[in-house]
C-alpha cells in the first residue's frame, strides 16, 4: 500500500505579550511601543495601527530588536500632536502560515492614552521597607530613621514639581512597564542588607538604560554591596558597570564627612535651584554614606560630588553620559541616604535639580552608521547596514541612482528610534535591469531633519541561461511568487493553467530586457487544487506545478 498525507492549514495563533501604554508626557513624544511575539511557524509582521483623536488611520512597523522582542516609535512628529490629544492604538501580529493567522492586542477595539502636560513620568522603587534589613554583615544599622524616608522624599518633591510619580516597593516592579517611564529611581535609603536583590529585575533595568532609559540610584550602602574587590567580590558587574559606574569601595564615612561639590558649576547644583556646598548628614551609622571610586578610564563618567575632609579622591555623586557630555546625563548615583541629609529643603532642591538634569539627558545619541554594504544575486541588490547608536531615528530612505541618472527613492526601512545598542538593517531592491547602480541612505529623524550616508556602487549582471523557478511558498494560500530569468531581450509570456489545460490567467505578456524577474500570483478567487504555470520566451519553454491549499 501507499502512505498518504494531506496539507492542513496551520491554525495556531501567535502568542503576543504587550503592556498597554499609559498616558504619555508631551515631552517624551514619540512614545515607544514594545511587544513580545512568538509563533510555531515564525512571525511575518508586527504592526501598530493607530489614530489620533479618532481621525485618519495610521500605522508603523515594529522591528525585531532581539529574540522575540519587537520595538518601534509612533511615526508622527511632535509638532503634529499636542497636550489633550487622545491616541487610539492596537498591536497587530501576523504569523508566517498560509492562513496569515492574526492576533490583536487588545483583542477587541483599541486601547487609548492621552498626551498630558507634565514635566515627565517617574517611577520610584522603594527598597527600604523592612526594619530587619537595616542590619547587615557589618552589624546593626540605623533603626531610628523612618522606613522609606528617601523614597517618600523623592515622590513628594517630584509630585510638587509637576512630575507624574509612581511610588512602589522594588519587589513589586513589573519590568514590562519600564518603558512607560522617563526616569526610574532606585531608592535604598538607609538599608544595609543586599538591596535591589533580584537579578532578573536588575537585568531588565540594565536593558532599559541601554535603550536610553534614565536612572537615579540612591542609598548609603549600595556602593559597598555592589563593590568590586579583587577577583571574588562583584555581585553584579553588569548592573555596576552600566548603571552605578562605580568600582572599589573605600569607606563608610560613618563618623563624619560632608558632601562637597566637585563640579560646582554643573546644572545638578545650579538649575533650577542653587544647592550650597558642604552638605551634612544626621546619621552616623555605616548605612548613610559610601565612598567609592569610579570605573577607571571609562569615558563619560563624571565625579560630581566627593567627600570631605577624608577621601577627597572618591565619589559621593557619580554621573554618566554615554556621549561623554556632562550636560547630557543618563545615569546618576547618590552614594548616600538623601533622607538623612541634615537640611531636607536642600535635599529636595537637589532632587529637583537631579531630575531636571536627567530629563535633558539620555542623549543626544546620534545615529552613528558603522557599515553600509551592497551585494547582488540575479537582478536583486541586497543592502545591509549597521548602526552603533541612534537618537530619534524615524528610519532610512533607500535611494538608488543609475549611471548618469539622479537619485530616486527605492524604499524605506523604519529605524529603532532611540538605542544605545548596535542595530542591523537590510533592504532588497528587486528585479533590476542589468547595469551599474549607486545607493545611499537618507537617515531621517522624527523632526524631519536628515543626513546622507556614504555611497556604495554595485553592478547587476545579466543571466546566462533561461530559468523558471519553483514558486514560493508552495503549497500556498492565497498568493505565491514565481521567479524566472531570461538571458536575452525578447517577448515573455507567463500563463497559469488548470489541470484540464484551460488558461486561467496571464501574468506576463510583454517584451522584457535580459534579467531576472519575479511576479506575484493571487489565487484568492480560485478553488483549491493543482495548477500549472508555463514560461515561454523565444525557443525556450518551461512548465511547473503548484498547489493551492485553502
C-alpha positions as CSV (number, residue, x, y, z in Angstrom):
1,X,0.0,0.0,0.0
2,X,0.9,3.7,0.0
3,X,1.3,6.1,2.8
4,X,-0.7,9.2,2.3
5,X,-0.8,12.7,3.8
6,X,-2.6,15.9,3.2
7,X,-1.8,19.6,3.7
8,X,-3.6,21.1,6.6
9,X,-3.6,24.8,7.2
10,X,-1.9,26.0,10.4
11,X,-4.5,27.0,13.0
12,X,-2.1,28.1,15.7
13,X,-2.3,31.7,16.6
14,X,0.7,33.8,17.5
15,X,1.4,34.4,21.2
16,X,1.7,38.1,22.0
17,X,2.5,40.0,25.1
18,X,2.3,43.8,25.2
19,X,1.9,46.1,28.2
20,X,-0.6,48.8,27.2
21,X,0.7,52.3,27.2
22,X,-0.3,54.7,29.9
23,X,-0.8,58.4,29.4
24,X,2.3,59.9,27.7
25,X,4.0,63.2,28.6
26,X,4.3,65.6,25.7
27,X,8.0,66.0,26.5
28,X,8.7,62.3,25.8
29,X,7.0,62.0,22.4
30,X,7.3,59.9,20.2
31,X,6.3,57.1,22.5
32,X,8.0,53.7,22.3
33,X,5.9,50.5,21.7
34,X,7.3,47.1,22.5
35,X,5.8,43.7,22.1
36,X,6.9,40.1,22.5
37,X,5.6,37.8,19.8
38,X,6.2,34.1,19.1
39,X,4.6,31.5,16.8
40,X,5.3,27.9,15.8
41,X,6.0,28.9,12.2
42,X,7.5,32.3,13.0
43,X,6.3,35.9,12.8
44,X,5.6,37.6,9.5
45,X,4.9,41.1,10.8
46,X,4.2,43.2,13.9
47,X,2.4,46.4,13.3
48,X,0.8,49.2,15.3
49,X,-2.4,50.6,13.9
50,X,-3.5,53.9,15.4
51,X,-5.4,57.1,15.1
52,X,-5.1,60.5,16.8
53,X,-8.4,61.8,18.1
54,X,-10.1,59.0,16.0
55,X,-9.1,60.7,12.8
56,X,-7.0,59.4,9.9
57,X,-5.9,55.8,10.4
58,X,-2.1,55.4,10.5
59,X,0.3,52.6,11.1
60,X,4.0,51.7,11.6
61,X,6.0,48.5,11.9
62,X,7.7,47.2,15.0
63,X,11.2,45.9,14.2
64,X,12.7,42.8,15.7
65,X,15.0,44.1,18.5
66,X,16.3,40.8,19.8
67,X,14.9,37.3,20.5
68,X,11.2,37.7,20.2
69,X,11.0,41.4,21.2
70,X,9.8,43.9,18.7
71,X,10.0,47.7,19.1
72,X,9.1,50.9,17.3
73,X,8.1,54.5,17.7
74,X,5.0,56.4,16.7
75,X,5.7,57.9,13.3
76,X,4.0,61.3,13.9
77,X,6.1,64.3,14.6
78,X,6.0,66.3,17.8
79,X,4.6,69.4,16.1
80,X,1.6,67.3,15.0
81,X,0.4,66.2,18.4
82,X,-0.4,68.2,21.5
83,X,-1.5,68.1,25.1
84,X,-5.0,66.8,25.4
85,X,-4.9,64.7,22.2
86,X,-6.0,61.1,22.5
87,X,-4.2,58.2,20.7
88,X,-6.1,55.0,19.9
89,X,-3.9,52.1,19.0
90,X,-3.6,48.3,18.8
91,X,-0.8,45.9,18.0
92,X,-1.4,43.6,15.1
93,X,0.7,40.4,14.8
94,X,0.6,38.1,11.7
95,X,2.4,34.7,11.6
96,X,4.2,33.0,8.7
97,X,1.4,30.5,7.9
98,X,-0.5,30.4,4.7
99,X,-3.5,31.3,6.8
100,X,-1.9,34.6,7.9
101,X,-3.1,33.9,11.4
102,X,-3.5,37.3,13.1
103,X,-3.7,38.4,16.7
104,X,-4.6,41.9,18.0
105,X,-3.7,43.5,21.4
106,X,-6.2,44.4,22.7
107,X,-8.2,41.6,21.3
108,X,-11.2,43.9,20.6
109,X,-11.2,47.5,19.8
110,X,-8.4,49.9,20.5
111,X,-6.5,50.9,23.7
112,X,-6.3,54.7,24.3
113,X,-3.9,57.0,26.0
114,X,-3.7,60.8,26.3
115,X,-0.9,63.3,25.8
116,X,-0.5,65.0,29.1
117,X,1.1,68.2,30.3
118,X,3.8,67.1,32.8
119,X,7.5,67.5,33.2
120,X,7.9,63.7,32.9
121,X,6.8,60.4,34.3
122,X,8.9,59.0,37.1
123,X,8.9,55.6,38.8
124,X,10.3,55.5,42.4
125,X,11.2,52.0,43.5
126,X,11.5,51.8,47.3
127,X,13.7,49.0,48.7
128,X,13.9,50.4,52.3
129,X,10.7,48.7,53.5
130,X,11.8,46.3,56.3
131,X,13.5,47.3,59.6
132,X,15.3,43.9,59.9
133,X,17.1,44.8,56.6
134,X,18.7,47.8,58.3
135,X,21.3,45.3,59.6
136,X,24.0,43.7,57.5
137,X,27.3,42.0,57.7
138,X,28.8,45.0,59.4
139,X,26.3,44.8,62.3
140,X,23.3,46.8,63.4
141,X,22.4,49.8,61.2
142,X,20.1,52.8,61.6
143,X,16.9,51.8,63.5
144,X,15.5,55.3,64.0
145,X,15.1,56.8,60.5
146,X,11.6,56.1,59.2
147,X,11.4,53.3,56.6
148,X,11.1,54.6,53.1
149,X,12.0,58.2,54.1
150,X,14.2,58.7,51.0
151,X,11.7,57.2,48.5
152,X,8.9,59.3,50.0
153,X,11.0,62.4,49.7
154,X,11.7,61.7,46.0
155,X,7.9,61.1,45.4
156,X,6.7,64.1,47.3
157,X,9.2,66.5,45.9
158,X,8.8,65.5,42.3
159,X,5.0,65.5,42.5
160,X,5.1,69.0,43.8
161,X,7.5,70.0,41.0
162,X,5.0,68.8,38.3
163,X,6.0,65.3,37.5
164,X,3.7,62.3,37.5
165,X,5.2,59.9,40.0
166,X,4.5,56.2,40.8
167,X,6.0,55.1,44.2
168,X,6.1,51.4,44.8
169,X,8.2,48.7,46.5
170,X,11.1,47.4,44.4
171,X,9.8,43.9,45.0
172,X,6.6,44.6,43.1
173,X,8.3,46.0,40.0
174,X,6.7,44.7,36.7
175,X,9.7,45.1,34.3
176,X,7.3,45.2,31.3
177,X,6.3,48.7,32.4
178,X,9.7,50.3,32.5
179,X,9.4,51.9,29.1
180,X,6.4,53.8,30.3
181,X,8.7,56.0,32.4
182,X,11.2,58.8,31.7
183,X,13.2,58.2,34.8
184,X,13.4,55.3,37.2
185,X,14.7,56.0,40.7
186,X,16.0,53.1,42.8
187,X,15.9,54.2,46.5
188,X,17.6,52.1,49.2
189,X,17.8,54.8,51.8
190,X,19.5,53.6,55.0
191,X,19.1,49.9,54.1
192,X,22.2,47.9,54.7
193,X,21.2,44.4,53.7
194,X,21.5,43.5,50.0
195,X,19.3,45.9,48.2
196,X,17.7,45.5,44.7
197,X,18.3,41.8,45.3
198,X,16.7,40.4,42.2
199,X,18.9,39.6,39.3
200,X,16.1,39.5,36.8
201,X,14.8,42.9,37.7
202,X,18.4,44.4,37.7
203,X,19.0,42.9,34.3
204,X,15.7,44.4,33.0
205,X,16.8,47.8,34.4
206,X,20.2,47.5,32.6
207,X,18.4,46.7,29.4
208,X,16.1,49.7,30.0
209,X,19.0,52.1,30.4
210,X,20.9,50.7,27.4
211,X,17.9,51.6,25.4
212,X,18.2,55.1,26.6
213,X,16.2,54.9,29.8
214,X,17.4,57.2,32.6
215,X,18.1,56.1,36.2
216,X,18.9,57.6,39.6
217,X,20.2,55.2,42.3
218,X,20.3,56.4,45.9
219,X,21.5,54.7,49.1
220,X,24.1,54.8,51.8
221,X,25.3,51.2,51.4
222,X,24.7,50.5,47.7
223,X,28.3,51.2,46.8
224,X,29.5,48.6,49.3
225,X,27.1,45.9,48.3
226,X,27.9,46.3,44.6
227,X,31.6,47.0,45.0
228,X,34.3,45.2,43.1
229,X,37.1,43.8,45.3
230,X,39.9,41.6,44.0
231,X,38.7,38.7,41.8
232,X,36.0,37.3,44.1
233,X,33.7,40.2,45.1
234,X,31.5,41.7,42.4
235,X,27.8,41.0,43.0
236,X,26.5,42.1,39.6
237,X,29.2,43.5,37.2
238,X,26.6,44.4,34.6
239,X,24.5,46.5,37.0
240,X,27.5,48.1,38.5
241,X,29.1,49.0,35.1
242,X,26.0,50.1,33.3
243,X,24.0,51.9,36.0
244,X,26.2,52.6,39.0
245,X,29.5,53.3,37.2
246,X,31.5,52.6,40.5
247,X,34.4,50.3,41.2
248,X,36.1,49.7,44.5
249,X,34.6,50.7,47.9
250,X,36.8,52.8,50.2
251,X,34.9,53.9,53.3
252,X,31.5,54.2,55.1
253,X,32.2,57.8,56.1
254,X,30.2,56.9,59.2
255,X,31.7,59.2,61.8
256,X,31.9,62.4,59.9
257,X,32.2,63.7,56.4
258,X,30.3,66.2,54.3
259,X,29.4,66.1,50.6
260,X,31.5,68.5,48.6
261,X,30.8,69.7,45.1
262,X,33.4,68.5,42.7
263,X,31.7,70.2,39.7
264,X,30.2,73.3,41.4
265,X,29.1,74.9,38.1
266,X,27.2,71.9,36.9
267,X,23.4,72.1,36.4
268,X,23.0,69.5,39.1
269,X,23.9,72.2,41.7
270,X,22.5,75.3,39.9
271,X,19.3,74.5,37.9
272,X,16.6,75.3,38.8
273,X,17.9,75.7,42.4
274,X,21.2,76.8,43.8
275,X,22.5,74.0,46.0
276,X,25.1,75.0,48.6
277,X,28.3,73.2,49.3
278,X,29.4,71.1,52.2
279,X,26.1,69.1,52.8
280,X,26.0,67.3,56.1
281,X,24.1,64.3,57.3
282,X,22.4,63.4,60.6
283,X,23.2,59.7,60.5
284,X,26.4,58.3,61.8
285,X,26.0,54.6,61.2
286,X,27.5,52.8,58.3
287,X,24.3,52.8,56.2
288,X,24.2,56.5,55.4
289,X,27.2,57.2,53.2
290,X,29.6,55.4,51.0
291,X,32.9,56.5,49.4
292,X,33.6,54.6,46.2
293,X,36.0,55.0,43.3
294,X,34.6,55.4,39.8
295,X,35.4,53.0,37.0
296,X,38.9,53.8,35.8
297,X,39.5,55.1,32.2
298,X,35.8,54.8,31.1
299,X,34.7,57.8,29.0
300,X,31.6,59.5,30.1
301,X,31.9,59.1,33.9
302,X,31.9,62.3,36.0
303,X,32.6,62.7,39.7
304,X,30.1,65.4,40.5
305,X,30.4,65.2,44.3
306,X,33.1,63.9,46.7
307,X,33.7,63.7,50.4
308,X,35.5,66.0,52.9
309,X,37.7,66.0,54.9
310,X,38.7,62.4,54.2
311,X,38.8,60.5,50.9
312,X,38.5,63.6,48.7
313,X,39.6,61.4,45.7
314,X,36.5,59.3,46.0
315,X,32.9,59.8,44.7
316,X,29.8,60.9,46.6
317,X,27.8,61.6,43.4
318,X,28.5,59.8,40.1
319,X,27.1,61.0,36.7
320,X,27.3,59.0,33.5
321,X,26.8,60.2,29.9
322,X,27.2,57.7,27.0
323,X,28.2,60.6,24.8
324,X,30.8,61.8,27.3
325,X,28.9,65.1,27.8
326,X,28.4,66.1,31.4
327,X,25.3,68.1,30.5
328,X,23.6,65.0,28.9
329,X,23.4,62.6,31.8
330,X,21.7,59.1,31.5
331,X,22.6,57.6,34.9
332,X,23.1,59.2,38.3
333,X,24.2,57.6,41.6
334,X,23.8,59.2,45.0
335,X,26.2,57.3,47.3
336,X,24.2,58.4,50.4
337,X,20.8,58.2,52.0
338,X,19.2,61.5,51.0
339,X,16.5,61.1,53.6
340,X,19.2,61.6,56.3
341,X,20.7,64.8,54.8
342,X,20.6,67.4,57.6
343,X,18.9,70.1,55.5
344,X,15.8,68.5,53.9
345,X,14.9,71.6,52.0
346,X,18.3,71.4,50.2
347,X,17.8,67.7,49.8
348,X,14.5,68.4,47.9
349,X,16.3,71.0,45.8
350,X,19.0,68.5,44.9
351,X,16.3,66.1,43.8
352,X,14.6,68.7,41.7
353,X,17.9,69.6,40.0
354,X,18.8,65.9,39.5
355,X,15.5,65.2,37.6
356,X,15.9,68.4,35.6
357,X,19.4,67.2,34.6
358,X,18.2,63.7,33.8
359,X,15.2,64.8,31.7
360,X,17.7,66.6,29.5
361,X,19.9,63.5,29.3
362,X,19.8,60.0,27.9
363,X,21.4,61.6,24.8
364,X,21.8,63.1,22.4
365,X,22.8,59.8,20.9
366,X,23.5,60.5,17.2
367,X,22.6,57.9,14.5
368,X,26.1,56.5,14.1
369,X,26.3,54.4,10.9
370,X,29.1,51.9,11.2
371,X,28.8,49.9,7.9
372,X,26.9,50.1,4.6
373,X,27.3,47.2,2.1
374,X,25.7,46.0,-1.1
375,X,25.6,42.6,-2.8
376,X,23.8,41.2,-5.9
377,X,22.1,38.0,-6.8
378,X,20.5,37.7,-10.2
379,X,18.7,41.0,-10.7
380,X,18.3,41.8,-7.0
381,X,20.5,44.1,-4.9
382,X,20.9,43.3,-1.2
383,X,21.8,46.2,1.1
384,X,22.9,45.8,4.7
385,X,24.0,48.4,7.2
386,X,24.5,48.7,10.9
387,X,24.4,51.5,13.5
388,X,26.2,51.8,16.8
389,X,23.7,54.3,18.4
390,X,20.5,56.0,17.4
391,X,18.6,59.1,18.6
392,X,15.1,59.9,17.3
393,X,15.7,57.8,14.3
394,X,12.5,57.5,12.3
395,X,14.2,55.5,9.6
396,X,16.2,55.2,6.4
397,X,15.1,56.2,2.9
398,X,17.0,54.0,0.5
399,X,17.9,55.9,-2.6
400,X,19.1,54.5,-5.9
401,X,20.9,56.1,-8.9
402,X,21.6,54.6,-12.3
403,X,24.7,55.6,-14.3
404,X,24.4,59.3,-15.3
405,X,21.0,59.5,-13.6
406,X,19.5,61.1,-10.5
407,X,18.9,59.5,-7.1
408,X,15.3,58.2,-6.7
409,X,13.5,56.6,-3.7
410,X,13.8,52.8,-3.7
411,X,12.2,52.1,-0.4
412,X,12.0,52.9,3.3
413,X,13.2,51.0,6.4
414,X,12.0,52.0,9.9
415,X,14.6,52.9,12.5
416,X,14.9,51.9,16.1
417,X,14.1,55.4,17.5
418,X,16.5,55.7,20.4
419,X,19.0,52.9,21.0
420,X,22.5,52.6,22.6
421,X,22.9,49.1,21.2
422,X,24.2,48.1,17.8
423,X,21.3,47.6,15.3
424,X,21.4,45.8,11.9
425,X,19.2,46.5,8.9
426,X,18.6,45.0,5.5
427,X,16.8,46.0,2.3
428,X,16.3,44.2,-1.0
429,X,15.9,46.1,-4.3
430,X,14.3,43.6,-6.6
431,X,14.0,42.9,-10.4
432,X,16.5,45.5,-11.6
433,X,17.8,45.7,-15.2
434,X,21.4,44.9,-15.9
435,X,23.8,47.8,-15.2
436,X,25.6,49.8,-12.6
437,X,23.7,51.3,-9.6
438,X,24.7,53.6,-6.8
439,X,23.0,53.6,-3.5
440,X,22.9,55.8,-0.4
441,X,20.9,56.1,2.8
442,X,18.9,59.1,3.8
443,X,18.6,58.9,7.6
444,X,15.5,60.8,8.7
445,X,14.8,62.0,12.3
446,X,11.3,62.3,13.7
447,X,11.5,66.1,13.4
448,X,12.2,65.8,9.7
449,X,16.0,66.6,9.8
450,X,18.1,64.2,7.7
451,X,21.6,63.3,6.7
452,X,23.1,61.1,3.9
453,X,25.4,58.1,4.2
454,X,28.4,57.4,2.0
455,X,27.5,55.9,-1.4
456,X,28.1,52.3,-2.5
457,X,28.1,51.0,-6.1
458,X,27.1,47.6,-7.5
459,X,26.7,46.1,-10.9
460,X,23.7,43.9,-11.7
461,X,24.7,41.3,-14.3
462,X,22.7,39.5,-17.0
463,X,21.6,35.9,-16.6
464,X,23.4,33.4,-18.8
465,X,20.6,30.9,-19.2
466,X,16.8,30.8,-19.2
467,X,15.3,29.6,-15.9
468,X,11.9,29.1,-14.3
469,X,12.0,28.6,-10.6
470,X,9.6,26.7,-8.3
471,X,7.0,29.1,-6.9
472,X,7.3,30.0,-3.2
473,X,5.6,29.3,-1.0
474,X,4.2,26.0,-2.3
475,X,1.6,24.9,-1.3
476,X,0.2,28.4,-0.9
477,X,-2.9,30.4,0.1
478,X,-3.9,32.7,-1.4
479,X,-0.7,34.2,-3.1
480,X,2.7,33.0,-4.2
481,X,5.7,34.3,-6.0
482,X,7.1,33.0,-9.3
483,X,10.7,33.9,-10.3
484,X,12.3,33.5,-13.7
485,X,15.4,34.6,-15.7
486,X,15.9,35.4,-19.4
487,X,19.5,35.9,-20.9
488,X,18.3,37.9,-23.9
489,X,15.8,40.6,-24.7
490,X,12.5,39.2,-26.0
491,X,8.8,38.6,-25.7
492,X,7.9,36.8,-22.5
493,X,4.7,35.1,-21.6
494,X,3.8,33.5,-18.2
495,X,0.4,31.8,-18.1
496,X,-1.5,29.9,-15.4
497,X,-3.5,26.7,-16.4
498,X,-5.7,24.3,-14.6
499,X,-5.2,20.5,-14.9
500,X,-7.6,20.4,-17.9
501,X,-5.2,22.7,-19.8
502,X,-7.5,25.7,-19.7
503,X,-5.8,29.0,-19.3
504,X,-6.8,30.7,-16.0
505,X,-4.7,33.8,-16.0
506,X,-1.9,35.6,-17.9
507,X,0.7,37.0,-15.6
508,X,3.2,38.3,-18.1
509,X,2.9,39.1,-21.8
510,X,5.4,41.7,-22.9
511,X,8.9,42.3,-24.2
512,X,11.4,42.3,-21.4
513,X,15.1,43.1,-21.2
514,X,17.5,40.3,-20.2
515,X,17.4,39.9,-16.5
516,X,15.8,38.2,-13.5
517,X,12.2,38.8,-12.6
518,X,9.5,37.8,-10.1
519,X,5.8,38.1,-10.2
520,X,3.1,37.6,-7.6
521,X,0.1,35.3,-8.3
522,X,-3.1,35.9,-6.3
523,X,-5.4,32.9,-6.3
524,X,-7.9,34.1,-3.8
525,X,-10.8,33.6,-6.3
526,X,-9.7,30.1,-7.3
527,X,-10.6,26.7,-5.8
528,X,-8.0,24.5,-4.1
529,X,-6.1,22.2,-6.3
530,X,-3.1,21.7,-8.6
531,X,-2.3,24.4,-11.2
532,X,0.3,24.7,-13.9
533,X,2.4,27.7,-14.8
534,X,4.2,28.0,-18.1
535,X,7.0,30.4,-19.2
536,X,7.8,31.0,-22.9
537,X,10.4,33.2,-24.5
538,X,11.8,32.7,-27.9
539,X,12.5,29.0,-28.3
540,X,12.5,28.4,-24.5
541,X,9.5,26.9,-22.7
542,X,9.3,25.5,-19.2
543,X,6.4,24.2,-17.1
544,X,6.0,23.7,-13.3
545,X,3.2,22.7,-10.9
546,X,1.9,24.5,-7.9
547,X,-0.6,23.6,-5.2
548,X,-3.3,26.0,-3.9
549,X,-4.5,24.8,-0.5
550,X,-7.3,26.8,1.1
